[in-house]
């Protein structure tokens, strides 16, 4: 009889700290997960989006500037002319009438 009481007391004494630690961990977990207000979440998301957009634009600009530096002056002029012509065609506008009349 004494042996079983000793075993029960022994189990209780060594199992109590485990339950206490698990409860503390759960309490800490609940404290960490404080829900943010929707306003704060939107504000943070918008801030991140702006930063990401800014970085993407800077990267595109760097690439474009690098590509321009590789070109000669003659090529840059031709590219500019082609760009204007493409924009005009995409807008479905005809060339200036004198230019059409006297073209090759």
Rosetta constraint file for C-alpha pairs under 8 A:
AtomPair CA 1 CA 5 HARMONIC 6.51 0.50
AtomPair CA 2 CA 6 HARMONIC 6.16 0.50
AtomPair CA 3 CA 7 HARMONIC 6.26 0.50
AtomPair CA 4 CA 8 HARMONIC 6.17 0.50
AtomPair CA 5 CA 9 HARMONIC 6.09 0.50
AtomPair CA 6 CA 10 HARMONIC 5.89 0.50
AtomPair CA 7 CA 11 HARMONIC 6.12 0.50
AtomPair CA 8 CA 12 HARMONIC 6.19 0.50
AtomPair CA 9 CA 13 HARMONIC 6.08 0.50
AtomPair CA 10 CA 14 HARMONIC 6.33 0.50
AtomPair CA 11 CA 15 HARMONIC 5.95 0.50
AtomPair CA 12 CA 16 HARMONIC 6.09 0.50
AtomPair CA 13 CA 17 HARMONIC 7.79 0.50
AtomPair CA 14 CA 18 HARMONIC 7.65 0.50
AtomPair CA 15 CA 19 HARMONIC 6.71 0.50
AtomPair CA 16 CA 20 HARMONIC 6.37 0.50
AtomPair CA 17 CA 21 HARMONIC 6.17 0.50
AtomPair CA 18 CA 22 HARMONIC 6.26 0.50
AtomPair CA 19 CA 23 HARMONIC 6.26 0.50
AtomPair CA 20 CA 24 HARMONIC 6.27 0.50
AtomPair CA 21 CA 25 HARMONIC 6.17 0.50
AtomPair CA 22 CA 26 HARMONIC 6.28 0.50
AtomPair CA 23 CA 27 HARMONIC 6.19 0.50
AtomPair CA 24 CA 28 HARMONIC 6.16 0.50
AtomPair CA 25 CA 29 HARMONIC 6.12 0.50
AtomPair CA 26 CA 30 HARMONIC 6.30 0.50
AtomPair CA 27 CA 31 HARMONIC 6.39 0.50
AtomPair CA 28 CA 32 HARMONIC 6.31 0.50
AtomPair CA 29 CA 33 HARMONIC 6.49 0.50
AtomPair CA 30 CA 34 HARMONIC 7.23 0.50
AtomPair CA 36 CA 40 HARMONIC 6.34 0.50
AtomPair CA 36 CA 41 HARMONIC 6.42 0.50
AtomPair CA 37 CA 41 HARMONIC 6.36 0.50
AtomPair CA 38 CA 42 HARMONIC 6.12 0.50
AtomPair CA 39 CA 43 HARMONIC 6.11 0.50
AtomPair CA 40 CA 44 HARMONIC 6.11 0.50
AtomPair CA 41 CA 45 HARMONIC 6.06 0.50
AtomPair CA 42 CA 46 HARMONIC 5.98 0.50
AtomPair CA 43 CA 47 HARMONIC 6.18 0.50
AtomPair CA 44 CA 48 HARMONIC 6.26 0.50
AtomPair CA 45 CA 49 HARMONIC 6.10 0.50
AtomPair CA 46 CA 50 HARMONIC 6.14 0.50
AtomPair CA 47 CA 51 HARMONIC 6.26 0.50
AtomPair CA 48 CA 52 HARMONIC 6.11 0.50
AtomPair CA 49 CA 53 HARMONIC 6.05 0.50
AtomPair CA 50 CA 54 HARMONIC 6.04 0.50
AtomPair CA 51 CA 55 HARMONIC 6.23 0.50
AtomPair CA 52 CA 56 HARMONIC 6.22 0.50
AtomPair CA 53 CA 57 HARMONIC 6.18 0.50
AtomPair CA 54 CA 58 HARMONIC 6.21 0.50
AtomPair CA 55 CA 59 HARMONIC 6.16 0.50
AtomPair CA 56 CA 60 HARMONIC 6.23 0.50
AtomPair CA 57 CA 61 HARMONIC 6.11 0.50
AtomPair CA 58 CA 62 HARMONIC 6.15 0.50
AtomPair CA 59 CA 63 HARMONIC 6.31 0.50
AtomPair CA 60 CA 64 HARMONIC 6.16 0.50
AtomPair CA 61 CA 65 HARMONIC 6.06 0.50
AtomPair CA 62 CA 66 HARMONIC 6.07 0.50
AtomPair CA 63 CA 67 HARMONIC 6.18 0.50
AtomPair CA 64 CA 68 HARMONIC 6.24 0.50
AtomPair CA 65 CA 69 HARMONIC 6.25 0.50
AtomPair CA 66 CA 70 HARMONIC 6.57 0.50
AtomPair CA 67 CA 71 HARMONIC 6.92 0.50
AtomPair CA 68 CA 76 HARMONIC 7.41 0.50
AtomPair CA 71 CA 75 HARMONIC 6.03 0.50
AtomPair CA 71 CA 76 HARMONIC 6.27 0.50
AtomPair CA 72 CA 76 HARMONIC 6.22 0.50
AtomPair CA 73 CA 77 HARMONIC 6.34 0.50
AtomPair CA 74 CA 78 HARMONIC 6.38 0.50
AtomPair CA 75 CA 79 HARMONIC 6.08 0.50
AtomPair CA 76 CA 80 HARMONIC 6.13 0.50
AtomPair CA 77 CA 81 HARMONIC 6.19 0.50
AtomPair CA 78 CA 82 HARMONIC 6.11 0.50
AtomPair CA 79 CA 83 HARMONIC 6.05 0.50
AtomPair CA 80 CA 84 HARMONIC 6.35 0.50
AtomPair CA 81 CA 85 HARMONIC 6.24 0.50
AtomPair CA 82 CA 86 HARMONIC 6.03 0.50
AtomPair CA 83 CA 87 HARMONIC 6.21 0.50
AtomPair CA 84 CA 88 HARMONIC 6.22 0.50
AtomPair CA 85 CA 89 HARMONIC 6.19 0.50
AtomPair CA 86 CA 90 HARMONIC 6.06 0.50
AtomPair CA 87 CA 91 HARMONIC 6.28 0.50
AtomPair CA 88 CA 92 HARMONIC 6.42 0.50
AtomPair CA 88 CA 93 HARMONIC 5.65 0.50
AtomPair CA 88 CA 94 HARMONIC 7.61 0.50
AtomPair CA 89 CA 93 HARMONIC 5.92 0.50
AtomPair CA 89 CA 94 HARMONIC 7.45 0.50
AtomPair CA 95 CA 99 HARMONIC 6.63 0.50
AtomPair CA 95 CA 100 HARMONIC 6.33 0.50
AtomPair CA 96 CA 100 HARMONIC 6.38 0.50
AtomPair CA 97 CA 101 HARMONIC 6.10 0.50
AtomPair CA 98 CA 102 HARMONIC 6.16 0.50
AtomPair CA 99 CA 103 HARMONIC 5.83 0.50
